[in-house]
Amino acid sequence: MVNGSTPQEFFPGLAGVPAAKSSISFVDGQTGLLEYRGIRIEELAQHSSFLETTYLLLYDELPAQTELDRFTADVTHHRRIKYQITELIKCLPEHGHPMDALQAAVAALGMFYPAKYVLDHQVQYWSTIRLIAKVPTIVAAYYRLRQGDEPIPPRDDLDHAGNFLYMLTGTVPDPLIAKVLDTCLILHAEHTMNASTFSGLVTASTLADPYTVVSSAIGTLKGPLHGGATQETVAMLEEIGSVAHVRPYLKKRLAAKQKLMGFGHRIYKVKDPRAILLQQLVHQLFAQHGRSPLYTLAETVERVGEDLLGGKGIHANVDFYSGVLYKTMGLDEDFFPTIFAMARVSGWLAHWLEQLKDNTLFRPDQIYDGQHGRAYVPIDRRLGGV
């Protein structure tokens, strides 16, 4: 406090502080309710597709058939990436993290498709189309190149999830696996003011182009306390190793004040509704492809975790079963966050469009707790303390 100024209240991490008004999604953490534009996530997971859900998030309406056909055709037409982007990806370290490769390539897209006039509706539409279409192609290209294989061009006759899986392997996927992945993308597409969305909004408020907005959000999503938690959860399960080790491992971790990856959420005080739906998807896969030992272990970890933490309102979140599902589908663990990004790009872009309707630059205040009135000391009189 300086010169008698009134002290400001501090909220670490902006917990509970509204940063924007939005009509895109709603969460009730006490009852486990999640809605996109007023429609429950359970209904969308059962009846919709990722691209239809994306249209809903972007434009606040479920599309008519002609609108969905046009939107789907535009996305399909723009799946391919320029050879320079592929060459850029080839220059990246093969052992680098896929999220870093994705962030670099998305940022580079903005150089090929300049979108300076972000208030122009045509710029907005074609930017959203390109990003939704090309992000999966970039992910698949790096996946292939890292294994020493050439990227596989997209196929126009396959749907969004099916085409992505085809670009990974060169084989048309089992329809059930493609459908399960498409539903996963729906579940991860949007979730109110999460860290990556906030990061994207801060960037958007400067009127930066959408490729820069999405690139900044990808960087935020990478962290182990956000999208990276899916990868970290599987690593924790593999470290536990067997059902017999679950309880002593969890108790030791909690005693050391370490987080249980895949547990807890800033908003949900009950089990994450997306985790419930993901479990249902896993069971669909098992019915056709056999049960995964990792899932049996995960069920035990959740049960013991509930016993140890449930009374504190800490339950399984969306990350807990996402990794198990992706592992069952044969995907590499460090690519799990890129699947999250493929989905969440829809939510980021929906918030970008909403921000531009009544833009105000984000410029929050801070509470200064340093010194005042210090004198400058010439270098020859400094003792040094490092």
MARKETOR-987280 format. One record per residue (C-alpha): z, y, x; residue in one letter. Coordinates in Angstrom, 1 decimal. Example, Ala and Ser with C-alpha at 12.3 -4.5 7.8 and 13.67 -1.06 7.14 Angstrom:
+--------+--------+--------+----+
:     pz :     py :     px : aa :
+--------+--------+--------+----+
:    7.8 :   -4.5 :   12.3 :  A :
:    7.1 :   -1.1 :   13.7 :  S :
+--------+--------+--------+----+
END
This chain:
+--------+--------+--------+----+
:     pz :     py :     px : aa :
+--------+--------+--------+----+
:    0.0 :    0.0 :    0.0 :  M :
:   -1.0 :    3.4 :    1.4 :  V :
:    0.1 :    6.9 :    0.4 :  N :
:    2.0 :    5.5 :   -2.7 :  G :
:   -1.0 :    3.7 :   -4.2 :  S :
:   -0.3 :    1.1 :   -6.8 :  T :
:   -0.3 :   -2.4 :   -5.4 :  P :
:   -3.1 :   -4.7 :   -6.7 :  Q :
:   -2.5 :   -8.2 :   -8.0 :  E :
:   -4.2 :  -10.8 :   -5.9 :  F :
:   -5.9 :  -14.0 :   -7.4 :  F :
:   -6.8 :  -16.4 :   -4.6 :  P :
:  -10.3 :  -17.8 :   -5.1 :  G :
:  -10.6 :  -15.5 :   -8.2 :  L :
:   -8.9 :  -18.2 :  -10.2 :  A :
:   -9.1 :  -17.3 :  -13.9 :  G :
:  -10.8 :  -13.9 :  -13.2 :  V :
:  -13.9 :  -13.5 :  -15.4 :  P :
:  -16.8 :  -12.4 :  -13.2 :  A :
:  -19.6 :  -12.4 :  -15.9 :  A :
:  -20.4 :  -12.9 :  -19.5 :  K :
:  -22.7 :  -15.8 :  -20.2 :  S :
:  -24.2 :  -17.7 :  -23.1 :  S :
:  -25.5 :  -20.6 :  -21.0 :  I :
:  -22.7 :  -23.1 :  -20.9 :  S :
:  -19.1 :  -23.6 :  -22.2 :  F :
:  -16.3 :  -25.8 :  -20.9 :  V :
:  -13.0 :  -26.5 :  -22.7 :  D :
:  -10.9 :  -28.1 :  -19.9 :  G :
:   -8.1 :  -29.1 :  -22.2 :  Q :
:  -10.2 :  -31.3 :  -24.4 :  T :
:  -13.0 :  -32.3 :  -22.0 :  G :
:  -15.8 :  -30.4 :  -23.9 :  L :
:  -19.0 :  -29.3 :  -22.1 :  L :
:  -21.8 :  -27.6 :  -24.0 :  E :
:  -25.2 :  -26.3 :  -22.8 :  Y :
:  -26.3 :  -23.4 :  -25.1 :  R :
:  -23.8 :  -24.8 :  -27.7 :  G :
:  -25.1 :  -28.4 :  -27.6 :  I :
:  -22.6 :  -31.0 :  -26.4 :  R :
:  -23.5 :  -32.7 :  -23.2 :  I :
:  -23.1 :  -36.1 :  -24.9 :  E :
:  -26.0 :  -35.3 :  -27.3 :  E :
:  -28.3 :  -34.1 :  -24.5 :  L :
:  -27.5 :  -37.1 :  -22.4 :  A :
:  -28.4 :  -39.4 :  -25.3 :  Q :
:  -31.4 :  -37.7 :  -26.8 :  H :
:  -32.9 :  -35.2 :  -24.3 :  S :
:  -34.8 :  -35.3 :  -21.0 :  S :
:  -34.1 :  -33.2 :  -17.9 :  F :
:  -37.1 :  -30.9 :  -18.4 :  L :
:  -36.3 :  -30.4 :  -22.0 :  E :
:  -32.7 :  -29.6 :  -21.1 :  T :
:  -34.0 :  -27.3 :  -18.4 :  T :
:  -36.1 :  -25.4 :  -21.0 :  Y :
:  -33.0 :  -25.1 :  -23.2 :  L :
:  -30.9 :  -23.7 :  -20.3 :  L :
:  -33.6 :  -21.2 :  -19.3 :  L :
:  -34.7 :  -19.9 :  -22.7 :  Y :
:  -31.8 :  -20.6 :  -25.1 :  D :
:  -33.8 :  -22.8 :  -27.5 :  E :
:  -34.9 :  -26.4 :  -27.6 :  L :
:  -38.7 :  -26.3 :  -27.2 :  P :
:  -41.2 :  -27.2 :  -29.8 :  A :
:  -43.5 :  -30.1 :  -28.7 :  Q :
:  -46.3 :  -27.7 :  -27.7 :  T :
:  -43.8 :  -25.6 :  -25.7 :  E :
:  -42.4 :  -28.6 :  -23.9 :  L :
:  -45.9 :  -30.0 :  -23.2 :  D :
:  -46.9 :  -26.8 :  -21.6 :  R :
:  -43.7 :  -26.5 :  -19.6 :  F :
:  -43.9 :  -30.1 :  -18.4 :  T :
:  -47.6 :  -29.6 :  -17.5 :  A :
:  -46.8 :  -26.5 :  -15.5 :  D :
:  -44.0 :  -28.2 :  -13.6 :  V :
:  -46.2 :  -31.3 :  -12.9 :  T :
:  -49.0 :  -29.1 :  -11.6 :  H :
:  -46.8 :  -27.3 :   -9.1 :  H :
:  -45.0 :  -30.4 :   -7.6 :  R :
:  -47.1 :  -30.3 :   -4.4 :  R :
:  -45.9 :  -28.3 :   -1.4 :  I :
:  -48.1 :  -26.6 :    1.2 :  K :
:  -48.7 :  -28.5 :    4.4 :  Y :
:  -47.0 :  -25.7 :    6.3 :  Q :
:  -43.7 :  -26.5 :    4.5 :  I :
:  -44.2 :  -30.2 :    5.4 :  T :
:  -44.8 :  -29.2 :    9.0 :  E :
:  -41.6 :  -27.0 :    8.9 :  L :
:  -39.6 :  -30.0 :    7.7 :  I :
:  -41.1 :  -32.2 :   10.5 :  K :
:  -39.7 :  -29.7 :   13.0 :  C :
:  -36.1 :  -30.2 :   11.8 :  L :
:  -33.8 :  -32.7 :   13.5 :  P :
:  -34.1 :  -36.2 :   12.0 :  E :
:  -30.3 :  -36.6 :   12.0 :  H :
:  -29.7 :  -33.2 :   10.4 :  G :
:  -28.1 :  -32.9 :    7.0 :  H :
:  -30.6 :  -33.0 :    4.1 :  P :
:  -29.0 :  -30.0 :    2.5 :  M :
:  -29.8 :  -27.9 :    5.5 :  D :
:  -33.4 :  -29.1 :    5.4 :  A :
:  -33.6 :  -28.3 :    1.7 :  L :
:  -32.1 :  -24.8 :    2.2 :  Q :
:  -34.5 :  -24.0 :    5.0 :  A :
:  -37.5 :  -25.2 :    3.1 :  A :
:  -36.6 :  -23.4 :   -0.2 :  V :
:  -36.0 :  -20.1 :    1.8 :  A :
:  -39.5 :  -20.6 :    3.3 :  A :
:  -41.1 :  -21.1 :   -0.1 :  L :
:  -40.4 :  -17.5 :   -0.8 :  G :
:  -42.7 :  -16.5 :    2.0 :  M :
:  -45.6 :  -18.4 :    0.5 :  F :
:  -44.9 :  -17.2 :   -3.1 :  Y :
:  -43.7 :  -13.6 :   -2.8 :  P :
:  -41.5 :  -12.7 :   -5.8 :  A :
:  -40.4 :   -9.2 :   -5.0 :  K :
:  -40.8 :   -7.8 :   -8.5 :  Y :
:  -38.1 :  -10.0 :  -10.0 :  V :
:  -38.1 :   -8.1 :  -13.3 :  L :
:  -41.6 :   -9.1 :  -14.0 :  D :
:  -41.7 :  -11.9 :  -16.6 :  H :
:  -44.7 :  -13.6 :  -15.0 :  Q :
:  -42.8 :  -13.6 :  -11.7 :  V :
:  -39.8 :  -15.0 :  -13.4 :  Q :
:  -41.7 :  -17.8 :  -15.1 :  Y :
:  -43.8 :  -19.0 :  -12.2 :  W :
:  -40.8 :  -18.8 :   -9.8 :  S :
:  -38.7 :  -21.0 :  -12.0 :  T :
:  -41.6 :  -23.5 :  -12.5 :  I :
:  -42.2 :  -23.7 :   -8.7 :  R :
:  -38.6 :  -24.2 :   -7.8 :  L :
:  -37.9 :  -26.9 :  -10.4 :  I :
:  -41.2 :  -28.6 :   -9.4 :  A :
:  -41.0 :  -28.4 :   -5.6 :  K :
:  -37.3 :  -29.0 :   -4.8 :  V :
:  -37.6 :  -32.8 :   -5.5 :  P :
:  -40.8 :  -32.9 :   -3.4 :  T :
:  -39.0 :  -31.3 :   -0.5 :  I :
:  -36.1 :  -33.7 :   -0.8 :  V :
:  -38.4 :  -36.7 :   -0.9 :  A :
:  -40.5 :  -35.4 :    2.0 :  A :
:  -37.4 :  -35.0 :    4.3 :  Y :
:  -36.2 :  -38.5 :    3.2 :  Y :
:  -39.5 :  -40.1 :    4.3 :  R :
:  -39.9 :  -38.1 :    7.5 :  L :
:  -36.4 :  -38.9 :    8.6 :  R :
:  -37.3 :  -42.6 :    8.4 :  Q :
:  -40.4 :  -42.1 :   10.4 :  G :
:  -42.7 :  -42.3 :    7.4 :  D :
:  -45.2 :  -39.8 :    6.0 :  E :
:  -44.4 :  -38.0 :    2.8 :  P :
:  -45.9 :  -39.5 :   -0.4 :  I :
:  -47.8 :  -37.0 :   -2.6 :  P :
:  -46.5 :  -36.6 :   -6.2 :  P :
:  -48.1 :  -38.4 :   -9.1 :  R :
:  -49.0 :  -36.5 :  -12.2 :  D :
:  -48.7 :  -39.5 :  -14.5 :  D :
:  -45.0 :  -40.0 :  -13.8 :  L :
:  -42.1 :  -38.0 :  -15.4 :  D :
:  -39.8 :  -35.8 :  -13.3 :  H :
:  -37.2 :  -38.5 :  -12.3 :  A :
:  -39.8 :  -41.3 :  -12.0 :  G :
:  -42.0 :  -39.2 :   -9.8 :  N :
:  -39.1 :  -38.4 :   -7.5 :  F :
:  -38.2 :  -42.0 :   -7.0 :  L :
:  -41.9 :  -42.9 :   -6.4 :  Y :
:  -42.1 :  -40.2 :   -3.7 :  M :
:  -39.1 :  -41.8 :   -2.0 :  L :
:  -40.5 :  -45.4 :   -1.9 :  T :
:  -44.2 :  -45.4 :   -2.8 :  G :
:  -43.3 :  -47.8 :   -5.7 :  T :
:  -43.3 :  -46.9 :   -9.4 :  V :
:  -39.6 :  -47.3 :  -10.3 :  P :
:  -38.0 :  -49.5 :  -12.9 :  D :
:  -38.1 :  -47.4 :  -16.1 :  P :
:  -34.3 :  -48.0 :  -16.6 :  L :
:  -33.5 :  -46.6 :  -13.1 :  I :
:  -35.8 :  -43.6 :  -13.7 :  A :
:  -34.1 :  -42.9 :  -17.1 :  K :
:  -30.6 :  -43.2 :  -15.6 :  V :
:  -31.6 :  -40.7 :  -12.9 :  L :
:  -33.0 :  -38.3 :  -15.4 :  D :
:  -29.8 :  -38.5 :  -17.4 :  T :
:  -27.8 :  -37.8 :  -14.2 :  C :
:  -29.9 :  -34.7 :  -13.6 :  L :
:  -29.0 :  -33.5 :  -17.1 :  I :
:  -25.3 :  -34.0 :  -16.4 :  L :
:  -25.5 :  -32.0 :  -13.2 :  H :
:  -27.8 :  -29.2 :  -14.4 :  A :
:  -25.2 :  -26.6 :  -15.3 :  E :
:  -21.5 :  -26.0 :  -15.3 :  H :
:  -20.5 :  -22.4 :  -16.0 :  T :
:  -19.2 :  -20.2 :  -13.1 :  M :
:  -18.9 :  -22.7 :  -10.3 :  N :
:  -19.0 :  -21.7 :   -6.7 :  A :
:  -22.7 :  -22.2 :   -6.1 :  S :
:  -23.7 :  -20.4 :   -9.3 :  T :
:  -21.4 :  -17.5 :   -8.3 :  F :
:  -23.0 :  -17.4 :   -4.9 :  S :
:  -26.4 :  -17.3 :   -6.5 :  G :
:  -25.4 :  -14.6 :   -8.9 :  L :
:  -24.1 :  -12.4 :   -6.1 :  V :
:  -27.4 :  -12.8 :   -4.3 :  T :
:  -29.3 :  -12.2 :   -7.5 :  A :
:  -27.4 :   -9.0 :   -8.2 :  S :
:  -29.0 :   -7.4 :   -5.1 :  T :
:  -32.4 :   -8.1 :   -6.8 :  L :
:  -33.3 :  -10.6 :   -4.0 :  A :
:  -36.1 :  -13.0 :   -4.8 :  D :
:  -35.3 :  -16.3 :   -6.6 :  P :
:  -36.0 :  -18.4 :   -3.6 :  Y :
:  -33.3 :  -16.5 :   -1.7 :  T :
:  -31.0 :  -16.9 :   -4.7 :  V :
:  -31.5 :  -20.6 :   -4.8 :  V :
:  -31.3 :  -21.0 :   -1.1 :  S :
:  -27.9 :  -19.2 :   -1.0 :  S :
:  -26.7 :  -21.5 :   -3.9 :  A :
:  -27.8 :  -24.6 :   -2.0 :  I :
:  -25.8 :  -23.5 :    1.0 :  G :
:  -22.7 :  -23.1 :   -1.2 :  T :
:  -23.3 :  -26.4 :   -2.9 :  L :
:  -23.3 :  -28.3 :    0.4 :  K :
:  -19.6 :  -27.8 :    1.0 :  G :
:  -17.2 :  -30.8 :    0.6 :  P :
:  -15.2 :  -29.0 :   -2.1 :  L :
:  -18.4 :  -28.6 :   -4.2 :  H :
:  -21.5 :  -30.8 :   -4.2 :  G :
:  -20.7 :  -32.4 :   -0.9 :  G :
:  -17.7 :  -34.1 :   -2.7 :  A :
:  -20.1 :  -36.8 :   -4.0 :  T :
:  -20.8 :  -38.0 :   -0.5 :  Q :
:  -17.2 :  -37.6 :    0.6 :  E :
:  -16.1 :  -39.8 :   -2.4 :  T :
:  -18.2 :  -42.7 :   -1.3 :  V :
:  -17.0 :  -42.3 :    2.2 :  A :
:  -13.4 :  -42.5 :    1.0 :  M :
:  -14.2 :  -45.7 :   -1.1 :  L :
:  -15.8 :  -47.3 :    1.9 :  E :
:  -12.8 :  -46.4 :    4.1 :  E :
:  -10.5 :  -48.0 :    1.6 :  I :
:  -12.6 :  -51.2 :    1.8 :  G :
:  -10.9 :  -53.5 :   -0.7 :  S :
:   -8.9 :  -53.5 :   -3.9 :  V :
:   -5.8 :  -54.6 :   -2.0 :  A :
:   -5.8 :  -51.5 :    0.1 :  H :
:   -6.1 :  -49.0 :   -2.7 :  V :
:   -2.5 :  -48.2 :   -3.6 :  R :
:   -1.2 :  -47.9 :    0.0 :  P :
:   -4.2 :  -45.9 :    1.0 :  Y :
:   -3.9 :  -43.4 :   -1.9 :  L :
:   -0.1 :  -43.0 :   -1.4 :  K :
:   -0.6 :  -42.4 :    2.3 :  K :
:   -3.3 :  -39.8 :    1.7 :  R :
:   -1.2 :  -38.0 :   -0.9 :  L :
:    1.9 :  -38.1 :    1.3 :  A :
:   -0.2 :  -36.4 :    4.0 :  A :
:   -1.2 :  -33.7 :    1.4 :  K :
:   -4.8 :  -34.8 :    1.6 :  Q :
:   -7.1 :  -34.5 :   -1.4 :  K :
:   -8.4 :  -37.6 :   -3.2 :  L :
:  -12.1 :  -37.0 :   -3.2 :  M :
:  -13.6 :  -37.3 :   -6.7 :  G :
:  -10.3 :  -36.3 :   -8.4 :  F :
:   -9.3 :  -33.0 :   -9.9 :  G :
:  -11.1 :  -30.0 :  -11.2 :  H :
:  -10.4 :  -26.3 :  -11.4 :  R :
:  -11.1 :  -26.4 :  -15.1 :  I :
:  -10.6 :  -29.9 :  -16.5 :  Y :
:   -7.1 :  -31.1 :  -17.2 :  K :
:   -8.5 :  -34.3 :  -18.7 :  V :
:  -11.1 :  -36.7 :  -17.4 :  K :
:  -14.4 :  -34.9 :  -16.8 :  D :
:  -16.8 :  -35.8 :  -19.7 :  P :
:  -19.6 :  -36.2 :  -17.2 :  R :
:  -17.6 :  -38.9 :  -15.4 :  A :
:  -17.3 :  -40.8 :  -18.7 :  I :
:  -21.1 :  -40.6 :  -19.2 :  L :
:  -21.8 :  -41.6 :  -15.7 :  L :
:  -19.7 :  -44.7 :  -16.1 :  Q :
:  -21.8 :  -45.6 :  -19.1 :  Q :
:  -24.9 :  -45.2 :  -17.0 :  L :
:  -23.5 :  -47.4 :  -14.3 :  V :
:  -22.9 :  -50.1 :  -16.9 :  H :
:  -26.5 :  -49.9 :  -18.1 :  Q :
:  -27.7 :  -50.5 :  -14.5 :  L :
:  -25.3 :  -53.4 :  -14.0 :  F :
:  -26.5 :  -55.1 :  -17.2 :  A :
:  -30.0 :  -55.4 :  -15.6 :  Q :
:  -29.4 :  -55.3 :  -11.9 :  H :
:  -25.9 :  -56.9 :  -11.4 :  G :
:  -22.5 :  -55.4 :  -10.8 :  R :
:  -21.7 :  -53.5 :   -7.6 :  S :
:  -18.6 :  -54.3 :   -5.6 :  P :
:  -18.2 :  -50.6 :   -4.8 :  L :
:  -17.9 :  -49.9 :   -8.6 :  Y :
:  -15.1 :  -52.5 :   -8.9 :  T :
:  -13.3 :  -50.8 :   -6.1 :  L :
:  -13.9 :  -47.4 :   -7.7 :  A :
:  -12.4 :  -48.5 :  -11.0 :  E :
:   -9.3 :  -49.6 :   -9.2 :  T :
:   -9.1 :  -46.3 :   -7.3 :  V :
:   -9.4 :  -44.4 :  -10.5 :  E :
:   -6.7 :  -46.5 :  -12.2 :  R :
:   -4.2 :  -46.1 :   -9.4 :  V :
:   -5.2 :  -42.4 :   -9.0 :  G :
:   -4.4 :  -41.9 :  -12.7 :  E :
:   -1.1 :  -43.5 :  -12.2 :  D :
:   -0.2 :  -41.3 :   -9.3 :  L :
:   -1.8 :  -38.0 :  -10.4 :  L :
:   -2.6 :  -38.2 :  -14.1 :  G :
:    0.7 :  -36.6 :  -15.1 :  G :
:   -0.3 :  -33.5 :  -13.1 :  K :
:   -3.6 :  -33.1 :  -15.0 :  G :
:   -5.7 :  -34.5 :  -12.1 :  I :
:   -8.3 :  -37.0 :  -13.2 :  H :
:  -11.7 :  -38.3 :  -12.1 :  A :
:  -14.4 :  -35.7 :  -12.0 :  N :
:  -18.2 :  -35.8 :  -12.0 :  V :
:  -18.3 :  -36.6 :   -8.3 :  D :
:  -16.3 :  -39.7 :   -8.5 :  F :
:  -18.9 :  -41.9 :  -10.2 :  Y :
:  -22.0 :  -40.0 :   -9.1 :  S :
:  -21.9 :  -41.4 :   -5.6 :  G :
:  -21.3 :  -44.9 :   -6.8 :  V :
:  -24.3 :  -44.6 :   -9.1 :  L :
:  -26.6 :  -43.2 :   -6.4 :  Y :
:  -25.4 :  -45.9 :   -4.0 :  K :
:  -26.2 :  -48.6 :   -6.6 :  T :
:  -29.7 :  -47.0 :   -6.8 :  M :
:  -30.2 :  -47.4 :   -3.1 :  G :
:  -30.0 :  -43.8 :   -2.1 :  L :
:  -28.7 :  -42.6 :    1.3 :  D :
:  -25.2 :  -41.1 :    1.1 :  E :
:  -26.0 :  -37.8 :    2.8 :  D :
:  -28.8 :  -37.3 :    0.2 :  F :
:  -26.4 :  -37.3 :   -2.7 :  F :
:  -25.8 :  -33.5 :   -2.6 :  P :
:  -29.6 :  -32.9 :   -2.7 :  T :
:  -29.8 :  -34.9 :   -6.0 :  I :
:  -27.1 :  -32.5 :   -7.3 :  F :
:  -29.3 :  -29.5 :   -6.1 :  A :
:  -32.4 :  -30.9 :   -7.8 :  M :
:  -30.5 :  -30.8 :  -11.1 :  A :
:  -28.4 :  -27.6 :  -10.6 :  R :
:  -31.5 :  -25.5 :   -9.7 :  V :
:  -32.0 :  -25.3 :  -13.5 :  S :
:  -28.6 :  -23.8 :  -14.1 :  G :
:  -28.9 :  -21.5 :  -11.1 :  W :
:  -32.2 :  -20.1 :  -12.4 :  L :
:  -30.8 :  -19.8 :  -16.0 :  A :
:  -28.0 :  -17.6 :  -14.6 :  H :
:  -30.5 :  -15.7 :  -12.5 :  W :
:  -32.6 :  -14.8 :  -15.5 :  L :
:  -29.4 :  -13.9 :  -17.5 :  E :
:  -28.2 :  -11.7 :  -14.6 :  Q :
:  -31.5 :   -9.7 :  -14.5 :  L :
:  -31.2 :   -8.8 :  -18.2 :  K :
:  -28.4 :   -6.4 :  -17.5 :  D :
:  -27.9 :   -6.4 :  -13.7 :  N :
:  -25.0 :   -4.9 :  -12.0 :  T :
:  -24.5 :   -5.3 :   -8.2 :  L :
:  -21.5 :   -7.6 :   -7.4 :  F :
:  -19.2 :   -5.6 :   -5.2 :  R :
:  -15.6 :   -6.8 :   -5.6 :  P :
:  -12.6 :   -5.1 :   -4.1 :  D :
:  -10.2 :   -6.5 :   -1.6 :  Q :
:   -6.6 :   -6.2 :   -0.8 :  I :
:   -6.1 :   -4.9 :    2.7 :  Y :
:   -3.0 :   -6.3 :    4.5 :  D :
:   -3.7 :   -5.1 :    8.1 :  G :
:   -2.3 :   -2.3 :   10.1 :  Q :
:   -2.9 :    1.5 :    9.8 :  H :
:   -2.9 :    4.4 :   12.3 :  G :
:   -3.4 :    2.4 :   15.5 :  R :
:   -4.4 :    4.3 :   18.6 :  A :
:   -7.5 :    3.3 :   20.6 :  Y :
:   -6.4 :    2.0 :   24.1 :  V :
:   -8.8 :    2.4 :   27.0 :  P :
:   -9.9 :   -0.9 :   28.4 :  I :
:   -8.3 :   -0.4 :   31.8 :  D :
:   -4.9 :   -0.1 :   30.1 :  R :
:   -5.2 :   -3.3 :   27.9 :  R :
:   -3.1 :   -6.2 :   28.9 :  L :
:   -5.2 :   -8.8 :   27.1 :  G :
:   -3.7 :  -11.5 :   24.9 :  G :
:   -6.3 :  -14.2 :   24.6 :  V :
+--------+--------+--------+----+
END
